[in-house]
């Protein structure tokens, strides 16, 4: 999932990037400014980075740790890394609660700092 997500981000495919989020308003994204509910609102937050002329850095993940919570539910912590060429733009922790739906893991809660 992380490789697929980074690949979609890096090729500028916001629609493919968003498929890793569970549909519905129970999906949340925690930001420093508050909590966003639902994939449509999350997509809106990311959209400027994917728009023509937007600042679009290369995404990767490291330090991925997976903790199963229940059948078909996992908690994942990792670091996201944003690069612009050879320069580090941002690196921070991310915590994701994911559930398996239709044979694939999807994000239901995302907290990235």
N, C-alpha and C positions, 0 to 999 in steps of 0.2 A: 504494500500500500504506500509506504513512504517513497519508494523508487518511482511508482506510478505518479504520485502526487508531485514530486519534484520535477519529473519529466514534463508533465502537463504545464506546470508553472514556467519552466525554462523555455518551452516552445511558445509561451504566450497564449495557451488555450485555457481560458478561464472556465468555460463550460466543462471541460474534462476535469479540471482541478476541483470544481464544485461537486462532482459526482461522488467524492469521498465523504461528503456530509450526508447524514440521514435526513430525509425529507420530513417536513413538519415543524411546527412551532416549538416542540420540546427540545430541538437542537439549539444549543447555546454557544456563544463565543464571548469569553470574558476579556475585556480590554481595560486599560487604565482609566478609561472614561465611563465604563459601565458594562452592562450585559446586553448583548445583541441576541435576539430570538429569531430563529428560522433561517434557512439557507438563502432566502431572497435578500434579507437584510445583511447577511454575511457577504453575499456576492456583491452587494452594493458597496460595502466597505473596501473590498479588494479591487473593484472595477477600475478606479483611477490608475492603478499600477499596470493594468492591461490595456488601457486606452492608447491610441496612437499618440506618440510623444510622451507617454507616461514613463516614470522612472521604474524600470523593470530589471531588477537584479537577479542573479543566478541563485537558485535555492538548492541547498542540500541539508541533510540531517546527520548528526553524529551522536554517539553515546546513547543509543536507543535501548531502553529497558522495558520489558513487557511483564506485567503482573496480572495473571488471570484472576478475575473477581468472582465469576460465576460461569456456568456454561454459556458460551457465546457472548461473554462480556469481558473486556480487558481494559486495564489502565496502562497507558504507555507514557513514559517520560523520555524526553530526548532534548537535544539542542538543535534549533534551526540555525542555519548559517546562510547569510546573504552576502554575495560577493559581486563586485563590479570590476570585471577584469581580474587583476591580481590583488585588488584591495578589498579588505573586509569592511563591509558596510554595517552589518549587524550580526550579533550572535546572542541568542537568548534561550531560556528554557521554554519548553512547551509540555503541557500535560493534556493528554487526550483520553477520554473515556469512549470506547468504541464497542459497538455491538455488531454481531454477525446478522446480516439480513440478505436473503436471496443468495446465500453462498459467499458473501464478501463482507469484509469489515467496513463499517461506516462510522464516522465521527458523530457522536451525539452531544459531547461536551468538549470544548476546545478552550484552553487557557494558555495563551502565549504571551510572554512578557519580553 
